[in-house]
């Protein structure tokens, strides 16, 4: 896809004349800098970086050291991990690939780092849910408790992020929870985040401003993203579900603020896909450039999402979370069920891209999750099968510690070891076979 161009050719007499190419012209652009969302005359949307197509082939990237748990206030920022004390980031340099799955680092299995593995899969985008900051204007926003301060009350490790971008060509979707899990709202867990409370809103403004000021001129940014399914996430101690108008008006205010601070990168919102909420988006979110949807409903597919989003909000869309865990209560570890889910989801994402045979508003996806997280449902130093109800899985149980495209095997080498599940080979074939 691209803007309309003129092609100069020679006629039989050697006289040049111009013919229009078949590429459609540009109808509108969301963004004014090197990253922008472009809509063509035929209605299709495309994300472009430095005027080249950028179809999001990414992962949600939130690796956690075995034994750490945000519920126990012990989870750290992975960009500062250096557990072997070699002066290098563990994820960037010291991760090794257990190719034969024997849980032993054989002599030929040299450290390569997560990002080399992901690059070979064709990954170009990493989603980060919330960026840390220690800017003085934040005050006590990230000092509510030791866990929040440990994760977010420090400067972002720009050196690591820059190196990932420079060496591997990846960019980050930089997120802010906008008060979900109370992060950035400066409130206690017991108090929660209230979108009708002016103090909470001002604290969130501070955290968003700090995020943008810290990274707006950095080469690792793809775009900004606000929230994480706050529209349904009552479990994360925010009341957006009960106060949607107030929440969406506030998010739109934040988007306008970000545009004023940084015109070079679009602003997205992350929501759980609820079709009825599209009417609120149309009404309250004119300044949001991109919609990210967390959705796991493989039973009915995603076709209604693309079509209804196209007709009601007419903005580019990507799946900010999707997929399935590699476990069920009957078989134990089951990589085939995970593979089938991801294959169907990516096929739908790809079909609805610009120039595809669908709605033309898909700009890619970031499946959940790159790596298993062992704290999700039980003791954080063991991988637990899970017990919570889940409407979309094969046995209606969420096996929350098996979401990863990759695992850490038996965990004896902790965060350093990677065993790739079958779905990784699928993505390598899909992501490296076709462009953009």
NORWOKA-V749392 format. One record per pair of residues at least 12 apart in sequence whose C-alpha atoms are under 10 Angstrom apart, sorted by sequence separation. I is the first residue (numbers start at 1). J is the second residue. If there is no record, write none. Layout:
I J
I J
//
This chain:
6 18
7 19
8 20
26 38
27 39
28 40
35 47
36 48
37 49
64 76
65 77
78 90
79 91
82 94
97 109
98 110
141 153
142 154
180 192
181 193
182 194
187 199
212 224
229 241
231 243
232 244
255 267
269 281
293 305
305 317
306 318
325 337
326 338
349 361
350 362
352 364
385 397
386 398
387 399
388 400
406 418
407 419
408 420
5 18
6 19
7 20
8 21
26 39
27 40
28 41
35 48
36 49
38 51
63 76
64 77
65 78
78 91
79 92
96 109
97 110
140 153
179 192
180 193
186 199
187 200
211 224
231 244
254 267
255 268
324 337
325 338
326 339
349 362
350 363
385 398
386 399
387 400
405 418
406 419
407 420
5 19
6 20
7 21
25 39
26 40
27 41
34 48
35 49
36 50
63 77
64 78
96 110
97 111
179 193
180 194
185 199
186 200
230 244
255 269
305 319
324 338
325 339
348 362
349 363
350 364
385 399
386 400
405 419
406 420
407 421
5 20
6 21
7 22
24 39
25 40
26 41
27 42
28 43
34 49
35 50
36 51
38 53
62 77
63 78
95 110
96 111
97 112
134 149
138 153
178 193
179 194
185 200
186 201
252 267
323 338
324 339
349 364
350 365
384 399
385 400
386 401
405 420
406 421
4 20
5 21
6 22
24 40
25 41
26 42
27 43
29 45
33 49
34 50
35 51
36 52
37 53
62 78
63 79
65 81
94 110
95 111
96 112
97 113
132 148
133 149
179 195
184 200
185 201
186 202
187 203
208 224
231 247
269 285
323 339
324 340
325 341
348 364
349 365
383 399
384 400
385 401
386 402
404 420
405 421
406 422
4 21
5 22
6 23
23 40
24 41
25 42
26 43
27 44
28 45
29 46
30 47
33 50
34 51
35 52
36 53
37 54
61 78
64 81
94 111
95 112
96 113
97 114
132 149
178 195
184 201
185 202
186 203
230 247
231 248
251 268
252 269
302 319
323 340
324 341
383 400
384 401
385 402
404 421
405 422
406 423
3 21
4 22
5 23
23 41
24 42
26 44
27 45
29 47
33 51
34 52
35 53
36 54
65 83
93 111
94 112
95 113
96 114
132 150
133 151
134 152
135 153
182 200
184 202
185 203
186 204
208 226
251 269
273 291
291 309
323 341
324 342
346 364
383 401
384 402
405 423
406 424
3 22
4 23
5 24
23 42
24 43
26 45
35 54
92 111
93 112
94 113
95 114
132 151
133 152
134 153
135 154
184 203
185 204
268 287
269 288
273 292
274 293
322 341
323 342
346 365
382 401
383 402
404 423
405 424
2 22
3 23
4 24
5 25
24 44
91 111
92 112
93 113
94 114
95 115
97 117
131 151
132 152
133 153
134 154
135 155
183 203
184 204
185 205
267 287
268 288
269 289
270 290
271 291
272 292
273 293
274 294
322 342
323 343
345 365
346 366
404 424
405 425
1 22
2 23
3 24
4 25
90 111
91 112
92 113
93 114
95 116
96 117
130 151
131 152
132 153
133 154
134 155
179 200
183 204
184 205
185 206
186 207
248 269
266 287
267 288
268 289
269 290
270 291
271 292
272 293
273 294
274 295
323 344
346 367
377 398
380 401
1 23
2 24
3 25
4 26
91 113
92 114
93 115
95 117
130 152
131 153
132 154
133 155
134 156
178 200
179 201
182 204
184 206
185 207
266 288
267 289
268 290
269 291
270 292
271 293
272 294
273 295
291 313
323 345
345 367
377 399
378 400
405 427
1 24
2 25
3 26
90 113
91 114
92 115
93 116
131 154
132 155
133 156
178 201
184 207
266 289
267 290
268 291
269 292
270 293
271 294
272 295
273 296
290 313
291 314
296 319
322 345
323 346
376 399
377 400
378 401
1 25
2 26
3 27
89 113
90 114
91 115
92 116
131 155
132 156
133 157
179 203
183 207
184 208
227 251
265 289
266 290
267 291
268 292
269 293
270 294
271 295
272 296
273 297
290 314
291 315
292 316
293 317
294 318
295 319
298 322
322 346
376 400
377 401
1 26
131 156
132 157
178 203
179 204
226 251
288 313
289 314
290 315
291 316
292 317
293 318
294 319
295 320
296 321
297 322
298 323
342 367
375 400
376 401
383 408
131 157
178 204
226 252
289 315
290 316
291 317
292 318
293 319
294 320
295 321
296 322
297 323
298 324
319 345
374 400
375 401
376 402
383 409
177 204
178 205
278 305
282 309
286 313
288 315
289 316
290 317
291 318
292 319
293 320
294 321
295 322
296 323
297 324
319 346
373 400
374 401
383 410
63 91
176 204
179 207
226 254
259 287
281 309
285 313
289 317
290 318
291 319
292 320
293 321
294 322
295 323
296 324
372 400
373 401
374 402
382 410
383 411
178 207
226 255
252 281
258 287
259 288
273 302
275 304
283 312
286 315
291 320
292 321
293 322
294 323
372 401
373 402
382 411
177 207
178 208
225 255
255 285
256 286
257 287
275 305
278 308
279 309
282 312
283 313
319 349
371 401
372 402
373 403
381 411
152 183
176 207
177 208
224 255
249 280
253 284
255 286
256 287
274 305
278 309
281 312
282 313
318 349
371 402
372 403
373 404
152 184
176 208
248 280
249 281
252 284
253 285
255 287
256 288
273 305
276 308
280 312
281 313
282 314
317 349
371 403
372 404
148 181
175 208
244 277
248 281
251 284
252 285
253 286
254 287
255 288
275 308
278 311
279 312
280 313
282 315
369 402
370 403
371 404
372 405
374 407
381 414
148 182
149 183
224 258
249 283
250 284
251 285
252 286
253 287
254 288
255 289
275 309
278 312
279 313
369 403
370 404
371 405
372 406
373 407
374 408
3 38
148 183
176 211
245 280
248 283
249 284
250 285
252 287
253 288
278 313
317 352
318 353
368 403
369 404
370 405
371 406
372 407
373 408
2 38
3 39
4 40
148 184
175 211
244 280
245 281
248 284
249 285
251 287
252 288
273 309
317 353
367 403
368 404
369 405
370 406
371 407
372 408
1 38
2 39
3 40
4 41
174 211
244 281
247 284
248 285
249 286
251 288
275 312
316 353
367 404
368 405
369 406
370 407
371 408
372 409
374 411
1 39
2 40
3 41
144 182
148 186
174 212
224 262
233 271
245 283
246 284
316 354
367 405
1 40
144 183
230 269
231 270
232 271
233 272
245 284
125 165
144 184
229 269
230 270
231 271
232 272
244 284
124 165
141 182
142 183
143 184
144 185
145 186
174 215
223 264
224 265
225 266
226 267
227 268
228 269
229 270
230 271
231 272
232 273
141 183
142 184
144 186
145 187
192 234
216 258
222 264
223 265
224 266
225 267
226 268
227 269
228 270
229 271
230 272
231 273
232 274
299 341
302 344
306 348
1 44
130 173
131 174
132 175
141 184
142 185
143 186
144 187
145 188
193 236
194 237
195 238
196 239
221 264
222 265
223 266
224 267
225 268
226 269
227 270
228 271
229 272
231 274
298 341
301 344
302 345
306 349
317 360
318 361
319 362
322 365
323 366
324 367
325 368
1 45
2 46
124 168
125 169
126 170
127 171
128 172
129 173
130 174
131 175
132 176
140 184
141 185
142 186
143 187
144 188
145 189
192 236
193 237
194 238
195 239
196 240
221 265
222 266
223 267
224 268
225 269
226 270
227 271
228 272
229 273
297 341
298 342
301 345
316 360
317 361
318 362
319 363
320 364
321 365
322 366
323 367
324 368
325 369
371 415
1 46
123 168
124 169
125 170
126 171
127 172
128 173
129 174
130 175
131 176
140 185
141 186
142 187
144 189
192 237
193 238
194 239
195 240
205 250
209 254
212 257
213 258
216 261
217 262
222 267
223 268
224 269
225 270
226 271
229 274
296 341
303 348
307 352
316 361
317 362
318 363
319 364
320 365
321 366
322 367
323 368
324 369
2 48
123 169
124 170
125 171
126 172
127 173
128 174
129 175
130 176
131 177
138 184
140 186
141 187
174 220
191 237
192 238
193 239
194 240
201 247
204 250
205 251
208 254
212 258
216 262
231 277
273 319
298 344
302 348
303 349
306 352
315 361
316 362
317 363
318 364
319 365
320 366
321 367
322 368
323 369
326 372
123 170
124 171
125 172
126 173
127 174
128 175
129 176
130 177
139 186
140 187
172 219
173 220
174 221
178 225
179 226
180 227
181 228
189 236
190 237
191 238
192 239
193 240
195 242
196 243
208 255
211 258
212 259
215 262
216 263
217 264
272 319
298 345
301 348
302 349
306 353
314 361
315 362
316 363
317 364
318 365
319 366
320 367
321 368
322 369
325 372
371 418
3 51
116 164
119 167
120 168
122 170
123 171
124 172
125 173
126 174
127 175
128 176
129 177
130 178
138 186
171 219
172 220
173 221
174 222
175 223
176 224
177 225
178 226
179 227
180 228
189 237
194 242
195 243
205 253
209 257
213 261
216 264
217 265
268 316
270 318
271 319
272 320
297 345
303 351
311 359
316 364
317 365
318 366
319 367
320 368
321 369
371 419
2 51
115 164
119 168
170 219
171 220
172 221
173 222
174 223
175 224
176 225
177 226
178 227
179 228
180 229
181 230
188 237
189 238
194 243
195 244
201 250
205 254
208 257
209 258
212 261
213 262
216 265
268 317
270 319
271 320
272 321
296 345
303 352
310 359
319 368
371 420
2 52
114 164
115 165
118 168
119 169
169 219
170 220
171 221
172 222
173 223
174 224
175 225
176 226
177 227
178 228
180 230
195 245
196 246
204 254
208 258
212 262
268 318
270 320
271 321
302 352
309 359
310 360
370 420
1 52
2 53
116 167
119 170
169 220
170 221
171 222
172 223
173 224
174 225
175 226
176 227
177 228
179 230
180 231
195 246
196 247
269 320
270 321
307 358
308 359
310 361
1 53
115 167
116 168
118 170
132 184
170 222
171 223
172 224
173 225
174 226
175 227
176 228
177 229
178 230
181 233
194 246
195 247
205 257
209 261
306 358
307 359
309 361
310 362
333 385
115 168
130 183
165 218
166 219
175 228
177 230
180 233
181 234
183 236
185 238
194 247
195 248
306 359
307 360
332 385
77 131
115 169
130 184
165 219
166 220
180 234
181 235
182 236
183 237
195 249
196 250
305 359
306 360
307 361
370 424
77 132
115 170
156 211
165 220
180 235
181 236
182 237
183 238
195 250
303 358
304 359
306 361
338 393
155 211
158 214
162 218
163 219
164 220
165 221
180 236
181 237
182 238
303 359
306 362
329 385
337 393
158 215
161 218
162 219
163 220
179 236
180 237
181 238
328 385
329 386
337 394
156 214
161 219
162 220
179 237
180 238
327 385
328 386
329 387
59 118
141 200
155 214
156 215
161 220
162 221
179 238
180 239
327 386
58 118
158 218
161 221
178 238
179 239
180 240
142 203
179 240
141 203
158 220
226 288
58 121
140 203
141 204
225 288
229 292
342 405
57 121
58 122
59 123
61 125
62 126
139 203
225 289
228 292
229 293
330 394
338 402
57 122
58 123
59 124
60 125
61 126
62 127
138 203
141 206
142 207
224 289
225 290
226 291
227 292
228 293
229 294
328 393
329 394
330 395
338 403
57 123
58 124
59 125
60 126
61 127
62 128
138 204
141 207
223 289
224 290
225 291
226 292
228 294
229 295
327 393
328 394
329 395
333 399
338 404
339 405
56 123
57 124
58 125
59 126
60 127
61 128
62 129
138 205
139 206
223 290
225 292
327 394
328 395
329 396
332 399
335 402
338 405
56 124
57 125
58 126
59 127
60 128
61 129
92 160
138 206
139 207
324 392
325 393
327 395
328 396
329 397
334 402
55 124
56 125
57 126
58 127
59 128
60 129
91 160
92 161
137 206
138 207
178 247
324 393
328 397
329 398
333 402
54 124
55 125
56 126
137 207
138 208
324 394
327 397
328 398
329 399
335 405
54 125
76 147
89 160
92 163
135 206
138 209
291 362
292 363
294 365
327 398
328 399
73 145
74 146
75 147
76 148
88 160
92 164
135 207
137 209
138 210
178 250
291 363
292 364
293 365
294 366
295 367
296 368
327 399
73 146
74 147
75 148
76 149
77 150
78 151
134 207
137 210
178 251
290 363
292 365
294 367
325 398
326 399
327 400
72 146
73 147
74 148
76 150
77 151
133 207
135 209
136 210
292 366
294 368
324 398
325 399
326 400
327 401
328 402
72 147
73 148
75 150
76 151
77 152
132 207
133 208
135 210
324 399
325 400
326 401
327 402
71 147
73 149
74 150
75 151
76 152
77 153
80 156
131 207
134 210
135 211
178 254
324 400
325 401
326 402
327 403
70 147
73 150
74 151
77 154
79 156
80 157
130 207
131 208
133 210
134 211
325 402
326 403
69 147
70 148
73 151
79 157
130 208
132 210
133 211
135 213
324 402
325 403
326 404
77 156
78 157
79 158
131 210
132 211
133 212
135 214
324 403
325 404
326 405
70 150
77 157
79 159
80 160
131 211
133 213
134 214
323 403
324 404
325 405
326 406
343 423
346 426
350 430
70 151
79 160
130 211
131 212
133 214
323 404
324 405
326 407
342 423
346 427
79 161
132 214
323 405
339 421
340 422
341 423
342 424
131 214
338 421
339 422
340 423
343 426
347 430
131 215
338 422
339 423
342 426
343 427
346 430
350 434
336 421
338 423
339 424
342 427
346 431
335 421
336 422
337 423
339 425
340 426
334 421
335 422
336 423
339 426
343 430
334 422
335 423
339 427
229 320
175 267
228 320
229 321
174 267
175 268
176 269
177 270
228 321
299 392
126 220
173 267
174 268
175 269
176 270
297 391
298 392
299 393
125 220
126 221
127 222
130 225
173 268
175 270
225 320
296 391
297 392
298 393
326 421
125 221
126 222
127 223
128 224
129 225
130 226
296 392
297 393
326 422
125 222
127 224
128 225
129 226
130 227
296 393
326 423
127 225
129 227
130 228
129 228
61 172
58 170
60 172
57 170
58 171
60 173
58 172
56 171
58 173
129 270
173 320
56 222
54 222
49 222
48 222
47 222
35 221
36 222
35 222
36 223
34 222
35 223
127 320
173 366
127 321
49 265
47 266
32 259
36 263
31 259
35 263
36 264
37 265
33 262
34 263
35 264
36 265
37 266
32 262
33 263
34 264
35 265
36 266
31 262
32 263
33 264
34 265
35 266
36 267
31 263
32 264
33 265
34 266
30 263
31 264
32 265
33 266
31 265
32 266
30 265
31 266
30 266
31 267
30 267
127 365
125 364
127 366
125 365
126 366
127 367
125 366
127 368
127 369
47 290
123 366
126 370
37 289
118 370
36 289
37 290
36 290
114 370
30 287
30 288
31 289
30 289
29 289
30 290
60 320
59 320
60 321
56 318
58 320
59 321
60 322
55 318
56 319
59 322
56 320
45 310
44 310
43 310
45 314
46 315
47 316
44 314
45 315
46 316
47 317
43 314
44 315
45 316
46 317
43 315
44 316
45 317
39 314
39 315
38 315
39 316
37 315
38 316
37 316
30 315
30 316
57 346
55 350
55 353
55 354
75 375
117 418
114 416
72 375
113 416
114 417
117 420
121 424
69 373
71 375
113 417
114 418
121 425
123 427
60 365
61 366
68 373
69 374
70 375
71 376
103 408
104 409
111 416
113 418
121 426
122 427
123 428
56 362
57 363
58 364
59 365
60 366
61 367
62 368
63 369
66 372
67 373
68 374
69 375
70 376
103 409
104 410
111 417
118 424
121 427
122 428
45 352
46 353
47 354
55 362
56 363
57 364
58 365
59 366
60 367
61 368
62 369
63 370
64 371
66 373
67 374
68 375
69 376
102 409
103 410
117 424
120 427
121 428
122 429
124 431
44 352
45 353
46 354
55 363
56 364
57 365
58 366
59 367
60 368
61 369
62 370
63 371
64 372
65 373
66 374
67 375
72 380
101 409
102 410
103 411
104 412
105 413
120 428
121 429
122 430
123 431
44 353
45 354
46 355
54 363
55 364
56 365
57 366
58 367
59 368
60 369
61 370
62 371
63 372
64 373
65 374
66 375
69 378
71 380
101 410
103 412
104 413
118 427
119 428
121 430
122 431
123 432
44 354
45 355
53 363
54 364
55 365
56 366
57 367
58 368
59 369
60 370
61 371
62 372
63 373
64 374
65 375
69 379
70 380
98 408
103 413
118 428
121 431
122 432
43 354
44 355
58 369
59 370
60 371
62 373
63 374
64 375
68 379
69 380
97 408
98 409
117 428
120 431
121 432
122 433
42 354
44 356
58 370
59 371
67 379
68 380
69 381
105 417
119 431
120 432
122 434
42 355
66 379
67 380
68 381
104 417
119 432
40 354
44 358
45 359
46 360
47 361
66 380
67 381
103 417
39 354
44 359
45 360
46 361
47 362
48 363
65 380
66 381
67 382
103 418
43 359
44 360
45 361
46 362
47 363
64 380
65 381
66 382
101 417
103 419
43 360
44 361
45 362
46 363
47 364
66 383
96 413
101 418
102 419
42 360
43 361
44 362
45 363
46 364
95 413
98 416
101 419
95 414
96 415
97 416
98 417
99 418
100 419
101 420
40 360
95 415
96 416
97 417
98 418
99 419
100 420
39 360
94 415
95 416
96 417
97 418
98 419
99 420
39 361
94 416
95 417
96 418
97 419
98 420
93 416
94 417
95 418
96 419
97 420
91 415
90 415
91 416
37 363
90 416
83 415
83 416
81 415
63 404
66 408
61 404
60 404
59 404
66 411
59 405
65 411
66 412
66 413
67 414
66 414
65 414
66 415
64 414
65 415
64 415
65 416
63 415
1 354
1 355
58 427
57 427
57 430
58 431
57 431
56 431
57 432
55 431
57 436
55 435
56 436
54 435
55 436
53 435
54 436
53 436
52 436
48 436
46 436
1 436
//
